[in-house]
């Protein structure tokens, strides 16, 4: 025999249909209502620690290519002395199992590479400089 119930859980209303166990004696389900929980007096606010600045981080200039997000450098696609154009892929950054290509925003010669492959970087950290 089926029985219909209306149940309210955390302010949401649910319509459920339950089969009477007398019709199926081998299928027994035991359910107990959860014990009431007293509301908390006040929420606990925990502040995240301030991010650490990496030792290799330098202020970014107009000709610096910077990390668009925090992650791990998957690869550096250029070498010092190499000519690059605007839009050339210069590095690949991995964050949360997703790879992000990093492109040159200016044309010129790669003057300095500030990070190595598989090194952690923070958002805005200088990856390389184009002269």
Secondary structure, 3 states (H helix, E strand, C coil): CEEEEEEEECCEEEEEEEECCCCCCCCCCCCCCCCCCCCCCCCCCCCCCCCCCCCCCCCCCCCEEECCCCEEEEEECCCCCCEECCCCEEEEEEECCEEEEEECCCCEEEEEECCCCCCEECCCCEEEEEC
